[in-house]
Amino acid sequence: MSHHDYISNEERASMAGLTPAEAQALVSRTLQAIINAPPKRTLALRRLYNSAASINAKLPVEILVQIFRLSASADGSRRSMFRLPAVCHVWRILIHDTPVYWADCLSQFTNISPIGCNGKYWPSVIVHAVARSAPLRFKFCLYSDFLPALRTPTAEAHLSRMTAMYLDCNIRSEDPMRFFYHLHLPALESLELQVRCPFLPSPPADISAARFPRLRTLKTNCAGFPLAWVGAPLRMLRIGAGAEIDTPSIALWERCCFLQSIPKLFEVLRQCPGLEVLNLFGCLWDDAAAVARIARSPAPTLDSLKALNLASKPHVVRALLEYLPLPRGTSVAIWTNSTYYAFSECLPVINRLEAVSLINQVELAVCRPRAAHPHIVQGYVSDDSDPDHWSRTLRLAVSLSDRSTTWSNYGFDLLEFFQGFAPIFSQAAIIQLGLTICQPRYVQYLAQREAWAWLLRYFPRLTHLSLEASTSKEFFSALAQENVMPELLNLRITLVGAEDHGRSVELEAMVSALELRASRGLRLVSFEYRQQVKRRRGELPSTLQGPYLERLQAVVTKVTTPVPCYID
């Protein structure tokens, strides 16, 4: 037995053919029998005992590796980098020889506070992980306090393999960022940077896109120095708050620097003509003089732009859309503060969006007061000639955060609301309309019948209509009028919070309207009626049946009545 081998060949041979339990029992007897054995022999026997465990003896290496990777991912931190290898010698050898495990760990954002963890230990762990991830490319999430770990010769030798980085620089520490300004990452394709410029050192004058020559995705809350890294390879640019659906006021709070003017934005966009996604959240300066200078600024050419997402004040959004040429197929999403009937005030007047003329499906939602943006209108383009086809593309979404005080004091004017969104779209093009009207108890919708009559006449070519609301009586009263929706073939009604009390009035209005339309030759092909009841409101209502169902079946080709259900 050599100096370094503390398990004899005879001992290893005696374990051949044994089950894991038998092998562990044999090692246990050997440990009990030895007295005053060298510590290294005792350690070797304990390692042999662990290696004979069922999980190590029976599971293939590939499955063990997958378990380790899932465990590290579920942990959500980098503690697993040293916890799992410390379980036993077999695991340590296996994990050390598995680059994909270390690449996974590097992409996990640590949930340990960086303060107090940037001494000798954590950087050494990070460098260890970076080295063991070779030869794979890796993604890296870190606080700025950990940047010094990348300054070591061992780490610098592997930085050329980094393809993505998430860097949180909100910690008030200057020295790490001095190093980052001069960092050269030739393979970096994605960079997400959270900063607070007032707490950082000034960037050098030579900061440029040459440091990240393959950068395709840049996400930053700062409209300052990070935009110097924008170059021709860029395909996705996000400036401002990280959450796309935040209100503009929150977006303003989360952003770091303003982009001083839209002309300044145009200068940046001219550097990346191949851009496909542009997200701007609360980062545009709304100075009236700056907006007036837009017309004199050369507009960028973004022929490949697929999606434009904006969160800002209405006049800033309009100014940008009027002077930024968009391809016909670009999807536009807007989040802004405005009154509930002023959808059009944030859309361009000089250069109308070409995508609007293609839209043939519209969905409208009123969810006050639950959502941050209670009023949402979305326009879709069918990808198939069949309007029932599920494949469709969102081309326009406008979400308003209502700043009006008239809602709770005077009620909600449904007619104003309809007249605010409908003129956005082509009357002749819209063939499918979906509406969700959530009605709090304290709100009274004003002039509902007149509002419904106006809306149904405004879109004369509708063939498909879906309504989800707390009441449908006024809707059917409007539907029964002359010259309303002559091409309607498919109708879906969902009553939210409907109960047996007053249900007969709703049903009579519904059935009578459809019978009247059928008598005029306007027979529906399909009709679906469903009720949804708030949980904890008592028993579910019964399924539509009896005389009402028979009358519907007499005037509609296909009647569907799904079972009532609870909603939260």
Secondary structure, DSSP 8 states (H G I E B T S, - for coil): --TT--S-HHHHHHTTT--HHHHHHHHHHHHHH-SS--HHHHHHHHHHHHHTSHHHHHS-HHHHHHHHHHHHHHH-SSTHHHHGGGT-HHHHHHHHT-HHHHHHHHHS---S-STT--SSHHHHHHHHHHHHTTTS-EEEEEEGGGGGGGGSHHHHTTGGGEEEEEEEE-SS-SHHHHHHHT---TT--EEEEEE-GGGS----TT--GGGSTT--EEEES-SSGGGGG--TT--EEEEE-S-TTS-HHHHHHH--S-B--HHHHHHHHTT-TT--EEEEES-B---HHHHHTGGGS-----TT--EEEEES-HHHHHHHHHHS---TT-EEEEEEEE-TT-GGGGS-SSS--GGGGG--EEEEEE-TTTSSS-EEEEEEEESSSSTT-S-EEEEEEEEEEE--SHHHHH-EEHHHHHHHHGGGS-TTT--EEEEEE---TT--EETHHHHHHHHHHH-TT--EEEEEES--HHHHHHHTSTTS-TT--EEEEEEES--STTHHHHHHHHHHHHHHHHHTT--EEEEEEEEEEETTSSS----S-THHHHHHHHHEEEEE----EEE-
